[in-house]
Amino acid sequence: RANGGYAPSYGGDALTKRVEARFSEIFEREVAVFFVATGGAANSLALSQLCPPWGMILCHEESHIQMDECGAPEFFTGGAKLLPIKGFAGKLTPAAVKAALAGFPDRPPHGMPARVLSLTQATECGTVYSVGEVSALAAVAHEAGLKVHMDGARILNAVVGSGVPANDMTKHVDTVWLDLSKGLGCPIGGVL
């Protein structure tokens, strides 16, 4: 049915508007939805909008964008640096993020300023950030002028496993992507 008849492209179609309305209900705020073919595309496109080529993206050393995106985030951001940070079981802590920020002070034109904190939910280790952990990390990031991106490849697993609604889990982040293949059984794709 989605392919029947005429429909404007690039998000102007009725199906995209219905999906945006439904996601706005789920996340309890107005959202813009962009369909993408892969998670690598979703993460890379989101990060390219949040971080300039001369910026830095803080992430866990075992995060998906660090270990499994094959350089796509760096490519699509035009050269932004990923700064891997250590943390137990795939999770970052506010103290580790603060230490990383202190270790790379903003020093133009020779240093890359931190611009984004990227969190993976659930992590590559299968652990889940609690709402309190996300809130504390987002507070540190926002206080430092960073945007917060959530790689939600397995966010539906985190929602089901923790019993925490998606809107609570994401209310402190600026962007999130939802994997439609892992979470909902679609053959490929996701929404950003």
CORVEN-V669682 format. One record per residue. N is the residue number from 1. RES is the residue in one small letter. PHI is phi in whole degrees, -180 to 180 (999 if undefined). NEAR is the number of other ideal C-beta (glycine too) atoms within 10 Angstrom. Layout:
n=N res=RES phi=PHI near=NEAR
n=N res=RES phi=PHI near=NEAR
This chain:
n=1 res=r phi=999 near=5
n=2 res=a phi=-64 near=9
n=3 res=n phi=-94 near=6
n=4 res=g phi=-83 near=6
n=5 res=g phi=74 near=7
n=6 res=y phi=-95 near=5
n=7 res=a phi=-149 near=12
n=8 res=p phi=-65 near=9
n=9 res=s phi=-94 near=7
n=10 res=y phi=58 near=7
n=11 res=g phi=88 near=14
n=12 res=g phi=-88 near=9
n=13 res=d phi=-88 near=14
n=14 res=a phi=-66 near=11
n=15 res=l phi=-63 near=13
n=16 res=t phi=-61 near=20
n=17 res=k phi=-64 near=12
n=18 res=r phi=-66 near=11
n=19 res=v phi=-65 near=16
n=20 res=e phi=-61 near=17
n=21 res=a phi=-64 near=13
n=22 res=r phi=-66 near=12
n=23 res=f phi=-67 near=19
n=24 res=s phi=-64 near=15
n=25 res=e phi=-66 near=11
n=26 res=i phi=-61 near=15
n=27 res=f phi=-92 near=18
n=28 res=e phi=54 near=13
n=29 res=r phi=-167 near=11
n=30 res=e phi=-70 near=9
n=31 res=v phi=-127 near=19
n=32 res=a phi=-106 near=12
n=33 res=v phi=-114 near=17
n=34 res=f phi=-129 near=16
n=35 res=f phi=-78 near=14
n=36 res=v phi=-133 near=19
n=37 res=a phi=-79 near=10
n=38 res=t phi=-143 near=15
n=39 res=g phi=-66 near=27
n=40 res=g phi=-60 near=20
n=41 res=a phi=-67 near=18
n=42 res=a phi=-62 near=25
n=43 res=n phi=-61 near=31
n=44 res=s phi=-66 near=22
n=45 res=l phi=-67 near=19
n=46 res=a phi=-62 near=26
n=47 res=l phi=-66 near=28
n=48 res=s phi=-68 near=17
n=49 res=q phi=-85 near=15
n=50 res=l phi=-96 near=21
n=51 res=c phi=-129 near=28
n=52 res=p phi=-74 near=15
n=53 res=p phi=-57 near=12
n=54 res=w phi=-95 near=16
n=55 res=g phi=-101 near=19
n=56 res=m phi=-125 near=22
n=57 res=i phi=-115 near=28
n=58 res=l phi=-85 near=28
n=59 res=c phi=-153 near=27
n=60 res=h phi=-70 near=25
n=61 res=e phi=-63 near=15
n=62 res=e phi=-108 near=18
n=63 res=s phi=-66 near=25
n=64 res=h phi=-63 near=21
n=65 res=i phi=-66 near=24
n=66 res=q phi=-82 near=19
n=67 res=m phi=-97 near=14
n=68 res=d phi=-128 near=14
n=69 res=e phi=-97 near=22
n=70 res=c phi=56 near=9
n=71 res=g phi=82 near=10
n=72 res=a phi=-60 near=19
n=73 res=p phi=-60 near=27
n=74 res=e phi=-65 near=18
n=75 res=f phi=-65 near=13
n=76 res=f phi=-73 near=20
n=77 res=t phi=-85 near=24
n=78 res=g phi=81 near=12
n=79 res=g phi=124 near=13
n=80 res=a phi=-58 near=23
n=81 res=k phi=-94 near=18
n=82 res=l phi=-88 near=21
n=83 res=l phi=-110 near=20
n=84 res=p phi=-73 near=16
n=85 res=i phi=-122 near=19
n=86 res=k phi=-72 near=12
n=87 res=g phi=-174 near=20
n=88 res=f phi=-72 near=11
n=89 res=a phi=55 near=11
n=90 res=g phi=81 near=20
n=91 res=k phi=-112 near=21
n=92 res=l phi=-89 near=27
n=93 res=t phi=-123 near=16
n=94 res=p phi=-56 near=15
n=95 res=a phi=-63 near=11
n=96 res=a phi=-67 near=18
n=97 res=v phi=-67 near=21
n=98 res=k phi=-61 near=13
n=99 res=a phi=-63 near=12
n=100 res=a phi=-64 near=19
n=101 res=l phi=-64 near=23
n=102 res=a phi=-68 near=8
n=103 res=g phi=-78 near=9
n=104 res=f phi=-129 near=15
n=105 res=p phi=-65 near=9
n=106 res=d phi=-68 near=12
n=107 res=r phi=-139 near=9
n=108 res=p phi=-64 near=8
n=109 res=p phi=-94 near=5
n=110 res=h phi=-97 near=5
n=111 res=g phi=-114 near=12
n=112 res=m phi=-87 near=20
n=113 res=p phi=-75 near=18
n=114 res=a phi=-68 near=23
n=115 res=r phi=-130 near=22
n=116 res=v phi=-142 near=27
n=117 res=l phi=-112 near=28
n=118 res=s phi=-111 near=30
n=119 res=l phi=-116 near=26
n=120 res=t phi=-105 near=29
n=121 res=q phi=-130 near=26
n=122 res=a phi=-71 near=22
n=123 res=t phi=-71 near=22
n=124 res=e phi=-64 near=19
n=125 res=c phi=-92 near=14
n=126 res=g phi=88 near=12
n=127 res=t phi=-84 near=18
n=128 res=v phi=-123 near=21
n=129 res=y phi=-71 near=23
n=130 res=s phi=-75 near=15
n=131 res=v phi=-59 near=15
n=132 res=g phi=-63 near=8
n=133 res=e phi=-67 near=17
n=134 res=v phi=-63 near=22
n=135 res=s phi=-60 near=16
n=136 res=a phi=-65 near=17
n=137 res=l phi=-67 near=23
n=138 res=a phi=-64 near=22
n=139 res=a phi=-63 near=13
n=140 res=v phi=-62 near=21
n=141 res=a phi=-64 near=27
n=142 res=h phi=-64 near=14
n=143 res=e phi=-62 near=10
n=144 res=a phi=-88 near=16
n=145 res=g phi=84 near=11
n=146 res=l phi=-93 near=25
n=147 res=k phi=-89 near=20
n=148 res=v phi=-117 near=23
n=149 res=h phi=-111 near=27
n=150 res=m phi=-116 near=26
n=151 res=d phi=-80 near=27
n=152 res=g phi=-101 near=31
n=153 res=a phi=-55 near=25
n=154 res=r phi=-121 near=21
n=155 res=i phi=-65 near=23
n=156 res=l phi=-68 near=18
n=157 res=n phi=-63 near=17
n=158 res=a phi=-65 near=24
n=159 res=v phi=-64 near=22
n=160 res=v phi=-67 near=10
n=161 res=g phi=-65 near=13
n=162 res=s phi=-95 near=16
n=163 res=g phi=76 near=6
n=164 res=v phi=-94 near=17
n=165 res=p phi=-61 near=14
n=166 res=a phi=-57 near=19
n=167 res=n phi=-65 near=15
n=168 res=d phi=-70 near=16
n=169 res=m phi=-69 near=23
n=170 res=t phi=-115 near=27
n=171 res=k phi=-68 near=15
n=172 res=h phi=-104 near=18
n=173 res=v phi=-105 near=21
n=174 res=d phi=-93 near=18
n=175 res=t phi=-139 near=23
n=176 res=v phi=-148 near=23
n=177 res=w phi=-119 near=22
n=178 res=l phi=-119 near=24
n=179 res=d phi=-81 near=22
n=180 res=l phi=-81 near=18
n=181 res=s phi=-81 near=14
n=182 res=k phi=-73 near=16
n=183 res=g phi=-87 near=18
n=184 res=l phi=-125 near=11
n=185 res=g phi=79 near=7
n=186 res=c phi=-70 near=11
n=187 res=p phi=-63 near=6
n=188 res=i phi=-165 near=11
n=189 res=g phi=114 near=17
n=190 res=g phi=-164 near=25
n=191 res=v phi=-124 near=20
n=192 res=l phi=-112 near=21
